Amino acid sequence: PDPANAFFLATIMDDEARIRAELWARRQPPPPKSAGKREPLYPAERKKVTPKTRTSVTPTSKSLTTPKKDLRVSKLLPGRLGLGRVSDDTKGRTRFATAYDSGSVGRWLRVDQNGARPDLAFVGDVDKIPLEVVLPLCFEGLSETAHPLCLLARRGARRLLEEHPRCSEDLPSILPHLVPPLRAALGCKERDVFLAAVELLSTLAEVAKKHLHDYLDKLLPPLARHAFGSPNSKIVLDALRDIDSFVPNARKKIKAKVPAFD
């Protein structure tokens, strides 16, 4: 064959192939605009992804401590229960606080933290507690405002009156030592102290009965100031009704201090 003709035929075939390729490319739909980056065609182009392993964290002393929020809530709990304010300074003002600091109170009373709320527990049997010593101490502690002094004094006094087997027979001789601190707590400006004293006065009237009659002239004046027109009126009137119910001939003395009492 003629070389010139062969070259001419090869050129025509190349042009025809190029034209066919361009026509085919024009007929293809355009790629979507949001296609993003091109996916690698070969495995060598793809980045190796190392699987994430979960590392074990060793607990430290800092992570085992109670969060500050929980500590703040636990410190507020005694105050909400009427058991005094939690403070770093628990130094009190009464003979009960002195006995607590010296460890004497711990021989008979302790704080029980086993439940959801703090409570009082006796150390040993309640009948082994010297009532003539511990009960006046608890009454003096009614004026305390810090925890755990409030819990030990308030609940200790109430439970000794209710549970000690010799309370009824020993109480008449102990009453002269109970009335002055109880009157002081009834005259306190701290609302929690006042309410705890009023509640304890109701319990004392139920246990002492006629033996409390001679001391009403000292205990009723602080109550009379809160009998009407006070946020504490309801609890005061309830206490006056308890005194009227348990102490014989008490109504005359109550009417003398609170004329509107009915």
C-alpha positions as CSV (number, residue, x, y, z in Angstrom):
1,P,0.0,0.0,0.0
2,D,1.0,3.6,-0.6
3,P,2.4,5.1,2.5
4,A,0.8,8.5,1.8
5,N,-2.6,6.9,1.6
6,A,-2.0,4.9,4.8
7,F,-1.0,8.0,6.7
8,F,-4.1,9.8,5.4
9,L,-6.4,7.0,6.5
10,A,-4.8,6.9,10.0
11,T,-5.3,10.6,10.4
12,I,-9.0,10.3,9.4
13,M,-9.5,7.5,11.9
14,D,-7.9,9.5,14.8
15,D,-10.0,12.5,14.0
16,E,-13.1,10.3,13.9
17,A,-12.3,8.8,17.3
18,R,-11.6,12.2,18.9
19,I,-14.9,13.5,17.6
20,R,-16.8,10.5,18.9
21,A,-15.2,10.9,22.3
22,E,-16.1,14.6,22.5
23,L,-19.7,13.9,21.5
24,W,-20.0,11.1,24.1
25,A,-18.6,13.5,26.8
26,R,-21.1,16.2,25.9
27,R,-24.0,13.8,26.3
28,Q,-23.0,12.9,29.9
29,P,-25.0,14.7,32.7
30,P,-23.1,17.3,34.7
31,P,-21.9,16.2,38.2
32,P,-24.1,17.5,41.1
33,K,-23.0,20.8,42.7
34,S,-23.0,19.3,46.2
35,A,-21.0,16.3,45.3
36,G,-18.2,17.4,47.7
37,K,-14.7,16.0,47.6
38,R,-13.9,13.2,45.2
39,E,-13.8,9.7,46.7
40,P,-10.3,8.1,46.2
41,L,-10.4,5.5,43.5
42,Y,-7.5,3.4,44.8
43,P,-7.1,2.0,48.3
44,A,-3.6,3.5,48.5
45,E,-5.1,7.0,48.4
46,R,-7.4,6.4,51.3
47,K,-6.2,7.3,54.8
48,K,-5.9,4.6,57.3
49,V,-8.4,5.0,60.2
50,T,-7.2,3.6,63.5
51,P,-10.0,2.4,65.7
52,K,-10.5,4.3,68.9
53,T,-9.8,2.3,72.0
54,R,-11.5,3.1,75.3
55,T,-8.9,3.8,78.0
56,S,-9.7,2.9,81.6
57,V,-9.6,5.7,84.0
58,T,-8.1,5.0,87.4
59,P,-10.1,6.9,90.1
60,T,-8.1,9.4,92.0
61,S,-8.8,10.8,95.5
62,K,-10.2,14.0,93.9
63,S,-12.7,12.1,91.8
64,L,-13.9,10.1,94.8
65,T,-14.7,13.1,96.8
66,T,-18.3,14.3,97.2
67,P,-19.2,17.1,94.8
68,K,-19.4,20.5,96.3
69,K,-23.1,20.8,95.4
70,D,-23.9,17.6,97.4
71,L,-21.9,18.9,100.4
72,R,-23.8,22.1,100.3
73,V,-27.1,20.3,100.3
74,S,-26.1,18.1,103.2
75,K,-25.0,21.1,105.2
76,L,-28.4,22.7,104.6
77,L,-30.3,19.6,105.7
78,P,-30.0,20.1,109.5
79,G,-31.2,23.6,109.2
80,R,-34.3,22.6,107.2
81,L,-35.0,20.0,109.9
82,G,-34.7,22.6,112.7
83,L,-31.5,21.0,114.0
84,G,-29.3,24.1,113.9
85,R,-26.9,25.6,111.4
86,V,-23.9,23.7,110.2
87,S,-20.7,25.7,110.8
88,D,-17.0,25.0,111.2
89,D,-17.2,26.8,114.5
90,T,-19.4,24.6,116.8
91,K,-18.3,26.5,120.0
92,G,-21.5,27.1,122.0
93,R,-22.5,29.5,124.7
94,T,-24.1,27.2,127.4
95,R,-23.0,24.6,129.9
96,F,-24.2,21.9,127.4
97,A,-21.7,23.0,124.8
98,T,-18.9,22.9,127.5
99,A,-19.9,19.3,128.4
100,Y,-20.0,18.4,124.7
101,D,-16.5,19.7,124.1
102,S,-15.2,17.9,127.1
103,G,-16.8,14.6,125.9
104,S,-19.2,14.2,128.8
105,V,-22.3,14.4,126.5
106,G,-20.8,11.6,124.3
107,R,-21.0,9.2,127.3
108,W,-24.8,9.3,127.1
109,L,-25.9,10.8,123.7
110,R,-24.6,10.6,120.2
111,V,-25.6,11.5,116.6
112,D,-26.9,8.6,114.5
113,Q,-26.0,9.1,110.8
114,N,-27.1,5.6,109.6
115,G,-30.4,6.8,108.1
116,A,-31.3,9.4,105.5
117,R,-31.6,12.1,108.2
118,P,-29.5,12.6,111.3
119,D,-31.1,11.5,114.5
120,L,-30.2,11.0,118.2
121,A,-29.2,7.7,119.7
122,F,-28.6,6.8,123.3
123,V,-25.3,5.3,124.3
124,G,-26.3,2.1,126.1
125,D,-29.6,1.6,127.9
126,V,-31.7,4.7,128.6
127,D,-32.4,3.6,132.2
128,K,-28.6,3.8,132.9
129,I,-28.5,7.5,132.0
130,P,-28.5,9.8,135.1
131,L,-31.6,11.8,134.5
132,E,-30.8,14.5,137.2
133,V,-27.5,15.3,135.3
134,V,-28.3,14.9,131.6
135,L,-31.9,16.3,131.5
136,P,-30.9,19.8,132.9
137,L,-27.9,19.8,130.5
138,C,-30.2,19.2,127.5
139,F,-32.5,22.0,128.6
140,E,-29.6,24.4,128.8
141,G,-28.6,23.3,125.3
142,L,-32.0,24.5,124.0
143,S,-30.5,28.0,123.4
144,E,-27.8,26.6,121.1
145,T,-28.0,27.3,117.4
146,A,-25.2,25.1,115.9
147,H,-25.3,21.5,114.7
148,P,-25.0,18.9,116.3
149,L,-25.5,20.7,119.6
150,C,-29.1,21.5,118.7
151,L,-29.9,17.9,117.7
152,L,-28.4,16.4,120.9
153,A,-30.0,19.0,123.2
154,R,-33.5,19.2,121.7
155,R,-34.1,15.6,120.8
156,G,-32.2,14.4,123.9
157,A,-34.5,16.4,126.2
158,R,-37.7,15.2,124.5
159,R,-36.7,11.5,124.4
160,L,-35.6,11.5,128.0
161,L,-38.9,12.9,129.0
162,E,-40.8,10.3,126.9
163,E,-38.6,7.2,127.4
164,H,-36.7,7.3,130.7
165,P,-38.4,4.8,133.0
166,R,-37.8,7.0,136.1
167,C,-38.8,10.3,134.6
168,S,-42.3,10.6,136.3
169,E,-40.9,10.0,139.8
170,D,-37.7,12.0,139.4
171,L,-39.1,15.0,137.5
172,P,-40.6,17.0,140.5
173,S,-37.1,17.3,142.0
174,I,-35.5,18.2,138.7
175,L,-38.1,20.8,137.6
176,P,-36.5,23.8,139.4
177,H,-33.4,23.2,137.2
178,L,-35.4,22.9,134.0
179,V,-37.6,26.0,134.1
180,P,-34.9,28.8,133.9
181,P,-33.2,27.5,130.7
182,L,-36.6,26.7,129.2
183,R,-37.8,30.3,129.9
184,A,-34.6,31.6,128.3
185,A,-35.2,29.6,125.2
186,L,-38.8,30.8,125.0
187,G,-37.5,34.3,125.0
188,C,-34.9,33.8,122.4
189,K,-35.2,35.8,119.1
190,E,-34.0,32.8,117.0
191,R,-37.2,31.3,115.6
192,D,-35.9,27.7,115.6
193,V,-34.9,28.0,119.2
194,F,-38.3,29.4,120.2
195,L,-40.3,26.7,118.3
196,A,-38.2,23.9,119.8
197,A,-38.8,25.3,123.3
198,V,-42.6,25.6,122.7
199,E,-42.7,22.0,121.5
200,L,-40.7,20.8,124.4
201,L,-43.0,22.7,126.8
202,S,-46.0,20.7,125.5
203,T,-44.1,17.4,126.2
204,L,-43.1,18.7,129.7
205,A,-46.7,19.5,130.5
206,E,-47.8,16.1,129.5
207,V,-45.2,14.4,131.7
208,A,-45.0,16.7,134.7
209,K,-48.8,17.4,134.9
210,K,-49.7,19.0,138.3
211,H,-46.1,19.6,139.2
212,L,-45.7,22.2,136.5
213,H,-48.6,24.4,137.8
214,D,-46.4,26.4,140.2
215,Y,-43.9,27.3,137.4
216,L,-46.5,28.6,134.9
217,D,-46.1,32.2,136.0
218,K,-42.5,32.1,134.7
219,L,-43.2,30.1,131.5
220,L,-46.4,31.8,130.2
221,P,-45.2,35.4,129.7
222,P,-42.9,34.6,126.7
223,L,-45.8,32.6,125.1
224,A,-48.3,35.5,125.6
225,R,-46.2,37.7,123.3
226,H,-46.7,35.3,120.4
227,A,-50.2,34.1,121.1
228,F,-51.9,36.4,118.6
229,G,-50.8,38.4,115.5
230,S,-47.6,36.4,115.2
231,P,-46.3,33.9,112.6
232,N,-45.9,31.5,115.6
233,S,-49.5,32.0,116.9
234,K,-50.8,28.5,115.9
235,I,-48.0,26.5,117.6
236,V,-48.3,28.8,120.7
237,L,-52.0,28.3,121.0
238,D,-51.6,24.5,120.5
239,A,-49.1,24.5,123.4
240,L,-51.4,26.6,125.6
241,R,-54.2,24.0,124.9
242,D,-51.8,21.2,125.9
243,I,-51.0,23.0,129.2
244,D,-54.7,23.5,129.8
245,S,-55.4,19.8,129.1
246,F,-52.5,18.2,131.1
247,V,-51.9,20.6,134.0
248,P,-54.9,20.9,136.5
249,N,-56.2,24.4,137.2
250,A,-53.9,25.9,134.6
251,R,-56.7,27.8,132.7
252,K,-56.9,30.5,135.3
253,K,-53.2,31.3,135.0
254,I,-53.4,31.1,131.2
255,K,-56.3,33.5,131.0
256,A,-54.4,35.9,133.3
257,K,-51.5,36.1,130.8
258,V,-53.5,35.6,127.6
259,P,-57.1,37.0,128.2
260,A,-58.3,36.1,124.7
261,F,-57.4,32.4,125.1
262,D,-60.4,30.1,124.7
